[in-house]
Amino acid sequence: MEGSYVDLLALRVIISIAGVVGNTILMISILQMTRLKSFEIFLLGLAAANLEEIVIVDVYDILLLRSSYRISIWTCKGLKFLTILGEIASILFTVLISIYRYQKLRDVHTRVNLPVFMDGLRSAVFLSVLCGAVALLFSLPTLVINLDWSHLNSSSPGCPVDFFQCSLARCPTRNRVYKYSFLLVCNLLPLLIVTLTSTMIVRILIIQQKTVRARQAQSVATTTTQQRPRKSAFQRGTLAILAAMTLFQVNWTVYLVLHLACDPQTFPLWSEVEFLITTFYTAISPYVYGMGNNLFNIKRFISSNLSFT
């Protein structure tokens, strides 16, 4: 058990460093752009939420849970509030990105050059603020939820392992309502939306691929003298978003299973496993989005550094 704990702790450090670096680079890359579109605004909000969650979780779990003194209840609640705020915001911005890319891909597929609702800058800012408001709404109960310290060991210096304080054996009504409302609205519903939009994106890509092959078959003489067209930046970005959506679905499905099937009071590695689940997507997704949408551009960083010097 001790060896497993050390391995998980080392993995936590690696994921945290990777997440901080990746989200920071992604934010800098977006802020260096001369004109931000809706997609970049949503991606900027996602990176900021990811970074906030990773930093707060590290402060909460490493500096406080492993400190030698008992922290106050309000400090515990405040850190839990900030952690959940970043977690929900990250999930909601992912939902926005998946819906927006589906709308744009559908627009390209139908060849109707009409702007979608999420194209406008005001709409993008409004939806981003709405994500923050919903995240704030579902984070506020952490400040008033009853933290039953009697379930803690008297020598325990930190917060309860499960912020819901809702074990399989004992779960107060208020805690139960908050837990299952949180899992339904902030986890299960986003999972269903992302799964649906991802399926529809894949369907459109398959139809487009069949159309391209049909046209190539009809114009054999033309295709024999021309090189096969490369994937456009939009297509590469769409594939990167699909990869991030798949990562999102796997990550939060495991999170749901963990909270519905396991008891934090009897699972000794609950804190480590929950950390790995909640931060894996926030740490890896900026690299998927950044590389797929050409935002991790070395030439851009070199040119920007030269301009500063």
N, C-alpha and C positions, 0 to 999 in steps of 0.2 A: 504493500500500500504506500509506503514511504517513497519507493522508487517511482511509482506512478504519479505521486503528487509532485515530485521534483521534475519529472518529464513534462507534466502539464504546466507547471510554473514557467519552465523554460519556453514552452510553446506560446504561452501567454505573452511573454516579453517580446518574442519575435513578431507575433501578430500585432501587438500594440505599436511597435516601432514601424512596421510595414504600413499599418493603417495611418499613423500620423504623417509619415513621409508621403504616401500616395495621395491622401486627401489634401495635404498642403500644396503639393505640386499641381494637382488638378485645379485648386482654387486660384493659384497664381496664374496658371495658363489661361483660365477663363477671364480673369480680371485684366490680363494683358491684351485681350481682344478689343478692337476699336469699336465694334458694335455688337451688342449682345442680342441674341434672338431668344425666343421662348425656351428652346431646348437648353441653351446655355444657362438661362436663369434657373430652370428646374435643376440642372446638374450642379450649379453653384449652391443652391439650397441643400441638395443632397450631400455634397461634400462638407458643407458647414455642419450639418446635423451629424454626419458620421464622425467628424473630428471632435465635436463637442461630446458625443457619447463615449468615444474611446478615452478621451482625457479624463472625463468625470469618473468613468468606471475605474480607471487606473488609480485616481486619487482616492476614491471611495474604498476600493477593494485591497489595494496594496499598501497605501499609506495609513489608512485608518483601521481596516479590519486586522492588520498585522502589527498595529502599534501596541505599546505596552500600557496604554491607559484607556479607560472606558469613555467613549464619546457620549455627548448628550443626545437625548431623543430628537431634539429639533435639528441638530447637525445631521443625524442619521436620516431624518425625513427630508431635509433639504437636498442631500446628495442623491437620495432615491428619486426625488422629484426631477432633478436635472438629468439623471440617467434615463428615466422613462421619457422625458421630454425629447431628448435626442433620438431615442429609439423609435418613438412613434413618428417623429418628423421624418426620419430616414425612410420608414416604411411608406408614408404618404407621398413623399417626393418620388419614390420608385413607382408608385401607382400612377402618378401624373405623367412620368416619363413613358411608361408603357402605353397609356391611353393616347398621349400626344403622338408617339411614333406610329401607332396604328392608324390614327386619323390621317397623318401625312402620307403613309404608305398607301392607304385606300385612295387618297386623292390622286397620287401618281398612277395607281393601277387603273382607275376609271378615266384618267386623262381629263379630269375636270379641274381646271386651274382656278379653283375658288378657295379663298382663305377660310381656314377652319377657325372655330371660336378661340382656341388656345394659341393662335398665331399672334394675336395682338399683344403688344408690350403691356398694356394695362391689364389685359386678361391674365397674362402670365404672372404679373405682380400680385393681382388679386387672388389668384389660386395659390400662390406661394404664401401669402398672408393667411389665407384660409387654412392651409396645412398647419401653419404655426398655431392658429387659434384652436383647431381640433386637437392638436398635440397638447396644448396647454390645458384644454378642458379635461382630457383623460389623464393628465399628470397631476392635477390638483388634488384628487382624492388621496394621493400618497401623503399629503400634509395633514390630513385629518383622520386617516385610518388608524385603528387602535393597534399599536405595537405592544403585544403582550410579552413583556420582558420576563414574566415568570417562567416562560418556556425555555429561557436561556440558562446556561450554566452560570453560576454565580461568578466564576472566574473569567467568563467570556468578555472581552474588551470591546466588541464591536456591535454592529447592528444584527438583527435577525437575518438568517440566510435567505428566507423567502419574504419579499416585501409584501406579498399578499397576506402573509400570516394565516394561511388557509391550508392546513394539512389534510390528508385523506381521512384522518380519524376525527379531527376537530376543525370546524370552519364556521365562525360567526356569520350571521346572516348578512351583515353589511359588507364584510370581507368577501363573502361568496358572490354577492351581487356585483361587486367591483371586479373581481377576478374574471368571472365569466362574461361580463360586459366588455372588459378589456380584451379578452381572447377572441370574442366574437367580432367586435368592431375594428380592432387594431391589428388582428392577426388573420383570422379566418376570412373575413370579407375582403381584405386586400389580396390574400392568396387567391381567392376565387377570381377577382378582377384581373390580376396579373396572368393567371392561367388562361382565362378566356381571351384576353388580348393577345397573348403569346400564340395561342392556337390559331387565331384569326390572322396574325402576321405570317405564320408559317404557311397557312392556306394560300394567302396572296402571293407569297414568294414561289410556291410550287406552281401556281397558275401562270405567273410571269415567266418562270423557267420553261414551262411547256410552250408558251407562246413564242418565246425566243427560238426554241428548237424547231418549232413548226415553220417559222419564217426562214430559218437557215436551210431547212430541207427544201423549201420552195425556191430558194435562190442559190442553188448549188454553184452556179458559175460565178456569182459574186463572192461567195464565202471562200472559194478556192484561191482567190487572188487577194483576199484581205485577211489580216490577222484576227484572231478571236478577240472580241472586245473585253477589256478588263472590267472588273467590278468597279462601279462608281463609288465615290466616297459615301454617298447616301446608303448604298447597299452594304458597304463594309460597316458603317455605323449601325445599320439595322441588325446585322449579324452579331455585333458586339452587344447590342441591347438585348437580343435574344439570349445570348450567353449569360448576361447579368440577370435576366429574368429567371433563367433556369437555376442559377445559384441562389437567387432569392427564394424560389419555391422550395428547394431542398432545405435551405437553412431554416426557414420559419415553419416548415412542416415538422421538422425535428423538434423545434421549440414547442410547438403545440403538443406533440406526443410527450415531451418531457414533463410539461405542466399538467397534463391530463392523466398520465399513467404512473408518474413517480411521486413519491412523498419526500419533500425536502428535509423532513425531520429524521428520516431513516436512510437517506442517500448521502454517504459521507463526502463525496466529491461534487455535490450539487453546485456549489459556488463556481468551481473551476469549469464544469461542463456548461453551465449557463453562460459563463463569460465567453467561452469558445464559440457557442452558438450565436449569441447576440452580437459579437464583434467580428465574426469571420466575414460576413457579408460586407460590413462597413469598412473592413480593412482591404478586402480583395476587389470589391466593385469599382473603386476609382481607377485601378489599373485596367480593368476590362473596358470601362467607358472611355478612358483617356487614350488608350492605344487604338481602340476600334474607331474612334472619331478623330484621330490624328491630333489630339490635344497634348500628348506627351511628345512634343516635337523638340528635339535637341537643338536644331538650328534656331528655333524661336528663343530658347533660353540663352543661347550664345549671343544672338543679336541684341537681346534685351540687356544682357550683362555688359556688352560692349558699349551700348548707348549710355549706360549709367557711368561707366568709367571714362 
